[in-house]
Structures are given as structure tokens and as C-alpha cells.
């Protein structure tokens, strides 16, 4: 995990930080923002033994303040966004494995997909 965190610091030119929320779960503070200006909730963790980037369900929670995925059509659209972009969802947690040791590419892609999900409203 530490190698990914150090790689992020280097690739962002020092414009990122992280904090360990629980053992093995690091919240990333990177310059990606929701439309309202709040920083995106992005975490680095392991899922089934693989290093992953995750939102721990915070994207759907935040989306639910103004928009509910409460019909089969909305659910289909949500899951199509994830499927077309190679992300996964489990019980509200959106996540993706880190692609071939490139955390920067994975992180950029993850943030783009989170923006797409948030624009469902």
C-alpha cells in the first residue's frame, strides 16, 4: 500500500495527501471535487486481497440527498455506467482494482466514473 501512496505523492507533485482511517484503509486527499466543491471521497484499500480504489458507499449516499436510484430503469443506468467503465459495486461500495500498478491512471478513471454517477441527477 505504501508504495502506491508514495507514487501518488510523486505523480501529483506533492498536491495530495492521505490519512489512515483504519488499519489498511487510507483516505486520499487528491484534487478531485464534486460539483458542489467538496472533495471526492476516495480510499485506497484491499478487497479480496487486491489493492483497490473505493468510495466505501459515500458516492451513493451523497447522490441520495438529491436523487434516488429507486426504479429498475435508474438502477439499470447506474449499473451500465459502472459496467461500461470497468468499475464494480457491492452493497453501495463502488470500487476498482488498481490497474497494472498504475495508481494514477486508475485514480483518474475512478474519479471520472464517480462524476458520471453523480451526474445521473
PyMOL commands that set and color helices and strands:
alter all, ss='L'
color gray80, all
select helices_A, chain A and resi 2-11+58-63+72-84+99-101+103-118
alter helices_A, ss='H'
color red, helices_A
select strands_A, chain A and resi 17-22+25-29+42-47+50-54+88-90+93-97
alter strands_A, ss='S'
color yellow, strands_A
deselect
rebuild
show_as cartoon
